[in-house]
Amino acid sequence: MNIETVKTRVDELLTLGKNAERSVQQSNFGNVFVNSKGFSEFRAASLSFIKNVFGENHTFYKEFEEVVSYDKAKSLNSVDRGIGVLRAIKQELDGGWLFTVRNIVAADIFTDFLEMANYLLVEGYKDPAAVMIGGVLEEHLRQLCNRNGIDIAVHKDGKDIPKTADRMNADLAGAGIYSRLYHKGVTGWLDLRNKAAHGHYNEYDKKQVEIMEQSVVDFITKTN
């Protein structure tokens, strides 16, 4: 996914919104509302998009979810306000101010690093591969924290001290961002990374690094 793909999707959602506005109906009591099918399609597709790009805790997601109401008496106004939120998103994209663009770029970087790690594994270099995979995992945890309003540093003695990967893992699981089962898996992958980074090469084998590689890829895909 690149930034132009995201922009194209916003335009598609704006079209859905405009189509919904044009499907105005009137009840027997004189109330005006949009067609329920068009309204639901616009609302569901937009919320899914905003969640995937920004996360559920972002202002855009919360605003859209609040203003685009299922109340038929308000649905026409709701669609109009939803279109307003999407236009604000488009302005962010056009202006280059979107924080989550960093995630899109990072996804490409992650792919590059994971491909490099895979190459090292194929060539028999399990130790640098484990360190590289662990680095990608830690950065993903950091981005998950940022997207979900979880601090990535601890303020102590007037300084911001970055949290360890283990601490971020615990905080993310504690906040329900992912399951305790994933938390346990991440703990194990980080432990393997640390063994590689500190030279404890005899405490794991190539097969374990191969399993770690696939597991981390799956984890990033499912929590991205």
FIKOL-272453 format. One record per residue (C-alpha): residue number from 0; x, y, z. Coordinates in steps of 0.5 Angstrom, whole numbers, plus 2048, in hexadecimal, padded with zeros to 3 digits. Layout:
<vextors>
+-----+-----+-----+-----+
| num |  px |  py |  pz |
+-----+-----+-----+-----+
| NUM |   X |   Y |   Z |
...
+-----+-----+-----+-----+
</vextors>
This chain:
<vextors>
+-----+-----+-----+-----+
| num |  px |  py |  pz |
+-----+-----+-----+-----+
|   0 | 800 | 800 | 800 |
|   1 | 803 | 807 | 7FE |
|   2 | 800 | 80E | 7FF |
|   3 | 7FD | 80F | 7F9 |
|   4 | 7F9 | 808 | 7FA |
|   5 | 7F6 | 80B | 800 |
|   6 | 7F4 | 812 | 7FD |
|   7 | 7F1 | 80E | 7F8 |
|   8 | 7ED | 80A | 7FD |
|   9 | 7EB | 811 | 800 |
|  10 | 7E8 | 813 | 7FA |
|  11 | 7E4 | 80D | 7F9 |
|  12 | 7E1 | 80E | 800 |
|  13 | 7DF | 815 | 7FE |
|  14 | 7DC | 812 | 7F8 |
|  15 | 7D8 | 80D | 7FD |
|  16 | 7D6 | 813 | 801 |
|  17 | 7D3 | 817 | 7FB |
|  18 | 7CF | 812 | 7F9 |
|  19 | 7CC | 810 | 7FF |
|  20 | 7CA | 818 | 800 |
|  21 | 7C7 | 817 | 7F9 |
|  22 | 7C3 | 811 | 7FB |
|  23 | 7BE | 816 | 7FF |
|  24 | 7B7 | 813 | 801 |
|  25 | 7B2 | 816 | 805 |
|  26 | 7AD | 812 | 80B |
|  27 | 7A6 | 812 | 80B |
|  28 | 7A7 | 817 | 811 |
|  29 | 7AB | 81C | 80C |
|  30 | 7B2 | 81A | 80F |
|  31 | 7B8 | 81A | 80A |
|  32 | 7BD | 815 | 80A |
|  33 | 7C2 | 811 | 806 |
|  34 | 7C1 | 80A | 803 |
|  35 | 7C3 | 805 | 809 |
|  36 | 7C7 | 801 | 804 |
|  37 | 7CB | 807 | 801 |
|  38 | 7CC | 80A | 808 |
|  39 | 7CF | 803 | 80B |
|  40 | 7D3 | 802 | 806 |
|  41 | 7D6 | 809 | 807 |
|  42 | 7D7 | 808 | 80E |
|  43 | 7DA | 801 | 80E |
|  44 | 7DF | 802 | 809 |
|  45 | 7E1 | 809 | 80C |
|  46 | 7E2 | 807 | 813 |
|  47 | 7E6 | 801 | 810 |
|  48 | 7EB | 805 | 80C |
|  49 | 7EC | 80A | 812 |
|  50 | 7ED | 804 | 817 |
|  51 | 7F2 | 801 | 812 |
|  52 | 7F6 | 807 | 811 |
|  53 | 7F5 | 80B | 817 |
|  54 | 7F3 | 807 | 81D |
|  55 | 7ED | 807 | 821 |
|  56 | 7F0 | 80C | 826 |
|  57 | 7F1 | 811 | 821 |
|  58 | 7ED | 817 | 821 |
|  59 | 7EA | 816 | 81A |
|  60 | 7E8 | 80F | 81B |
|  61 | 7E4 | 812 | 822 |
|  62 | 7E1 | 818 | 81E |
|  63 | 7DF | 814 | 818 |
|  64 | 7DC | 80E | 81D |
|  65 | 7D8 | 814 | 821 |
|  66 | 7D5 | 818 | 81B |
|  67 | 7D3 | 813 | 816 |
|  68 | 7CD | 810 | 81A |
|  69 | 7C8 | 80B | 819 |
|  70 | 7C2 | 80F | 81B |
|  71 | 7BE | 810 | 814 |
|  72 | 7BC | 817 | 816 |
|  73 | 7C3 | 819 | 816 |
|  74 | 7C6 | 815 | 811 |
|  75 | 7C6 | 81A | 80C |
|  76 | 7CA | 81F | 810 |
|  77 | 7CE | 819 | 813 |
|  78 | 7D1 | 817 | 80C |
|  79 | 7D2 | 81F | 80A |
|  80 | 7D6 | 81F | 811 |
|  81 | 7DA | 818 | 80F |
|  82 | 7DC | 81B | 808 |
|  83 | 7DF | 821 | 80C |
|  84 | 7E3 | 81C | 810 |
|  85 | 7E6 | 819 | 80A |
|  86 | 7E7 | 820 | 807 |
|  87 | 7EB | 821 | 80D |
|  88 | 7EF | 81B | 80C |
|  89 | 7F0 | 81C | 804 |
|  90 | 7F3 | 823 | 806 |
|  91 | 7F8 | 820 | 80B |
|  92 | 7FA | 81B | 806 |
|  93 | 7FB | 820 | 800 |
|  94 | 7FF | 825 | 805 |
|  95 | 804 | 81F | 807 |
|  96 | 802 | 820 | 80F |
|  97 | 7FF | 819 | 810 |
|  98 | 803 | 815 | 816 |
|  99 | 801 | 80E | 813 |
| 100 | 804 | 810 | 80D |
| 101 | 80A | 80E | 811 |
| 102 | 807 | 807 | 812 |
| 103 | 806 | 806 | 80B |
| 104 | 80E | 807 | 809 |
| 105 | 810 | 803 | 80F |
| 106 | 80C | 7FD | 80C |
| 107 | 810 | 7FE | 806 |
| 108 | 816 | 7FE | 80A |
| 109 | 814 | 7F8 | 80F |
| 110 | 813 | 7F4 | 808 |
| 111 | 81A | 7F6 | 806 |
| 112 | 81D | 7F4 | 80D |
| 113 | 819 | 7ED | 80D |
| 114 | 81B | 7EC | 806 |
| 115 | 823 | 7ED | 808 |
| 116 | 822 | 7E9 | 80F |
| 117 | 81F | 7E3 | 80A |
| 118 | 825 | 7E3 | 806 |
| 119 | 829 | 7E3 | 80C |
| 120 | 826 | 7DD | 80E |
| 121 | 826 | 7D9 | 808 |
| 122 | 82E | 7DB | 807 |
| 123 | 82E | 7D8 | 80E |
| 124 | 82F | 7DE | 812 |
| 125 | 82A | 7DD | 818 |
| 126 | 82D | 7E2 | 81D |
| 127 | 82D | 7E9 | 819 |
| 128 | 826 | 7E6 | 816 |
| 129 | 823 | 7E5 | 81D |
| 130 | 825 | 7EC | 81F |
| 131 | 822 | 7F0 | 819 |
| 132 | 81C | 7EC | 81A |
| 133 | 81C | 7EE | 821 |
| 134 | 81D | 7F6 | 81F |
| 135 | 817 | 7F6 | 81A |
| 136 | 813 | 7F3 | 820 |
| 137 | 815 | 7F8 | 825 |
| 138 | 813 | 7FE | 820 |
| 139 | 80D | 7FB | 81E |
| 140 | 80B | 7FB | 826 |
| 141 | 80D | 802 | 826 |
| 142 | 808 | 804 | 820 |
| 143 | 803 | 800 | 824 |
| 144 | 804 | 804 | 82A |
| 145 | 804 | 80A | 826 |
| 146 | 7FD | 809 | 822 |
| 147 | 7FA | 807 | 829 |
| 148 | 7FC | 80C | 82D |
| 149 | 801 | 808 | 831 |
| 150 | 807 | 80C | 834 |
| 151 | 80D | 809 | 831 |
| 152 | 811 | 80D | 836 |
| 153 | 811 | 80D | 83E |
| 154 | 813 | 814 | 841 |
| 155 | 818 | 814 | 846 |
| 156 | 81C | 819 | 84A |
| 157 | 81A | 81E | 844 |
| 158 | 81C | 819 | 83F |
| 159 | 818 | 815 | 83A |
| 160 | 81B | 80E | 83A |
| 161 | 819 | 80A | 834 |
| 162 | 815 | 803 | 836 |
| 163 | 818 | 7FD | 835 |
| 164 | 815 | 7F8 | 830 |
| 165 | 812 | 7F4 | 836 |
| 166 | 80F | 7F9 | 839 |
| 167 | 80B | 7FC | 833 |
| 168 | 809 | 7F4 | 832 |
| 169 | 806 | 7F4 | 839 |
| 170 | 803 | 7FB | 838 |
| 171 | 800 | 7F9 | 831 |
| 172 | 7FD | 7F2 | 834 |
| 173 | 7FB | 7F6 | 83A |
| 174 | 7F7 | 7FB | 836 |
| 175 | 7F3 | 7F5 | 832 |
| 176 | 7F7 | 7F7 | 82B |
| 177 | 7F8 | 7F0 | 82A |
| 178 | 7F7 | 7E9 | 82E |
| 179 | 7FB | 7E6 | 834 |
| 180 | 7FD | 7E1 | 82F |
| 181 | 801 | 7E6 | 82B |
| 182 | 804 | 7E9 | 831 |
| 183 | 807 | 7E2 | 833 |
| 184 | 809 | 7E1 | 82B |
| 185 | 80C | 7E8 | 82B |
| 186 | 810 | 7E7 | 832 |
| 187 | 813 | 7E1 | 82F |
| 188 | 815 | 7E4 | 828 |
| 189 | 818 | 7EA | 82C |
| 190 | 81C | 7E5 | 830 |
| 191 | 81F | 7E2 | 82A |
| 192 | 821 | 7E8 | 827 |
| 193 | 825 | 7EA | 82E |
| 194 | 828 | 7E4 | 82E |
| 195 | 82B | 7E5 | 827 |
| 196 | 82D | 7EC | 829 |
| 197 | 831 | 7EA | 82F |
| 198 | 834 | 7E5 | 82C |
| 199 | 831 | 7DF | 82F |
| 200 | 831 | 7DB | 828 |
| 201 | 831 | 7D4 | 82B |
| 202 | 82A | 7D5 | 82E |
| 203 | 826 | 7D5 | 828 |
| 204 | 826 | 7D2 | 821 |
| 205 | 825 | 7D4 | 81A |
| 206 | 81E | 7D0 | 81A |
| 207 | 81C | 7D5 | 820 |
| 208 | 81E | 7DB | 81C |
| 209 | 81A | 7D8 | 816 |
| 210 | 814 | 7D7 | 81A |
| 211 | 815 | 7DE | 81D |
| 212 | 815 | 7E1 | 817 |
| 213 | 80F | 7DF | 814 |
| 214 | 80B | 7E0 | 81B |
| 215 | 80D | 7E7 | 81B |
| 216 | 80B | 7E8 | 814 |
| 217 | 804 | 7E5 | 816 |
| 218 | 804 | 7EA | 81C |
| 219 | 805 | 7F0 | 818 |
| 220 | 800 | 7EE | 813 |
| 221 | 7FB | 7ED | 818 |
| 222 | 7FC | 7F3 | 81C |
| 223 | 7FE | 7F8 | 817 |
+-----+-----+-----+-----+
</vextors>
